[in-house]
Amino acid sequence: MVNGYAGKLLRVFLDEKKAKEENLNLDDLRKYIGGAGYGAKLLYDEVKEGIDPISPKNKLIFATSPLTMNAIPGGGSIELCFKSPLTNGWGESRCGGDFGPEVRKAGYDFIIIEGKADQPVYLIINDGKVSIKPADHLKGKTVTEKIEKIKNDLSDSDFKVMCIGPGGENLVKYATVMFGGRAAGRCGAGAVMGSKNLLAIAVKGTNKITPAKPEEFKKAVRVAMKVVKENPNTAAFKERGTIGDMPGIDVEGDFPTKNWQSNSWGKGDEIYNYFSHNNLIKNNMCYRGCPVACGRIVQVKNGPYKTPVHEGAEYESMAAFTAFVLNENVDAAVNSTYWCNEYGIDTISAGASIAFAMECYEKGILNQNDVDGLDLTWGNAEVLPILVKKIALRDGIGSLLADGVKQAAQKLGNGSEEFAIHGKGLEAPAHDPRSGKALAITYGTANRGMCHIHPLEGMAYDSGKKDFGMMKYGVPDPLTVDRWEEKGKGKIVKILQDGLIVPDILSTCKFLMYIGLTLDNYAEMLSAITNWDIDGKELLKIGERVINLQRLFNIREGFTHKDDLLPERMRGLPKFGDYKDEKKCVIKDYEGMLNEYYEAREWDKQTGKPLPEKLHDLDIT
């Protein structure tokens, strides 16, 4: 076995209530490494075309890599790979925290969950000893309650627990898998886990991973840590977190408002100031040893939206429950995101689904009887936590919204499809592609759908002027590129995507690359721990290979060129707000940008399929 890996894959057969260990494919490890790379290879090979994502035939893969460890910057993470119930295509979600490193200490690099238990169960992994226990006593409990009960069952608080909430049990199609206050939040991993009657996984391990070259590994880690600690963005990120960007995002026209009817609101500064003075308690690290600690510990201390002290209220969550729905009550937004986490549903998709429902209500497509007598007027703060609970429990109108905006619009019709804002079925996050045209292409072509992580390289390149150390691979200096220019963005995005998927392949935190780590930093650490001779250029090639394999998964499921298109509302002038300049707000030739991207990728311009020569070049068989 290659140094740096725990060396085993654990395959769990829930229908038989048994598990077995398997060796890893060494050739595939070198080509795909781990995380969303090796996970994509496993999913492509093992999940058959056309299966129902919430049937026992789907598989849920927990994937790590040699760099999933607390010792390295960003190393506390795990990737979940599956067929998504929202998109019916490639599904992937990352969760920060100590769970990933603990899986490796327990003796495994990957866990594959397959089949379906005949009753609710939870999985226990303790240094290679695996058991499956009944979980009837966990049914209907919140995430916090489940974790507490499991640790009491085991009489051991050292176990690391990932679990679903009621949202996953009720097959909400954007249900999450939670590690405390951290979420594998997008694409519906919680629904897949719930469909298998698996409520939780508890892991504990004491094994140590030995680097092939211990001294070289320590040196590479020190260099990477120095890069992060000395970068001026680190202190700002630690102090303000992701939500600290809200005022600037609003000013730049990157703040989707009223279900994307505008790209600015003028309330971003007000929301952040209230939050930082009234709700924020301290910053927080999601795993031991993180040099950034961008998380937030928050609370609503008094009033009707009072909450316990909890982790949460990141930018995306707060934008979804403020600007998306025109809500100015910050306490209500914090409360709603708290309950999303406790019930185990994605804050972005939940907020977007509520915004969609409010527009349907405004237009008369939904009436008060349809929405259980609630008042879904824009900005009604009181209804937000009520709808969160209804969605999680699939109660009344919540059952419609629990399927996501694409599927809800297909059921409602009456023109609602025009304002169901999604990409490939995944609800759009709180960044506007009109604010920088590279973001438009990354939104449209992201394999898991329109998400808040994979496309951000386009936004950060255009508006943040970050090159991620990618200029050596052909990306122009961002300081010389007009953020609103469309021509040339397709090629730029292709290279950025190939590089910025590497943290997902390594199952590490992508934010560390935004802060300053480069492909060379990752290559040095990976080479030292595995004894591979690998450099940044090869990592870029591996990134390209993984993107193409994920693309093939989607094509096999029937995805075409049309699934790379953006909703019309995202491309035109906002209906209100400060941004009326066509250059800044209108995407004039999206098809032209997409064709340029396809050409750079060597994909067929009519179908979006990778050309045979490209697959041969990437050694994809």
Secondary structure, 3 states (H helix, E strand, C coil): CCCCCCCEEEEEECCCCEEEEEECCHHHHHHHCCHHHHHHHHHHHHCCCCCCCCCCCCCEEEECCCCCCCCCCCCCEEEEEEECCCCCCEEEEEEECCHHHHHHHCCCCEEEEECCCCCCEEEEEECCEEEEEECHHHCCCCHHHHHHHHHHHHCCCCCEEEECCHHHHCCCCCECEEECCEEECCCCHHHHHHHCCEEEEEEECCCCCCCCCHHHHHHHHHHHHHHHHHCHHHHHHHHHCHHHHHHHHHHCCCCCECCCCECCCCCHHHHHHHHHHHCEEEEECCCCCCCCCCEEEECCCCCCCCCCCEECCCHHHHHHCCHHHCCCCHHHHHHHHHHHHHHCECHHHHHHHHHHHHHHHHCCCCCCCCCCCCCCCCCCCCHHHHHHHHHHHCCCHHHHHCCHHHHHHHHHCCCHHHHCCEECCEECCCCCHHHCHHHHHHHHHCCCCCCCCCCHHHHHHHCCCCCCCCHHHCCCCHHHCCCCCCCCHHHHHHHHHHHHCHHHHCCCCCHHHHHCCCHHHHHHHHHHHHCCCCCHHHHHHHHHHHHHHHHHHHHHCCCCHHHHCCCHHHCCCCCCCCCCCHHHHCCCCHHHHHHHHHHHHCECCCCCCECHHHHHHCCCC
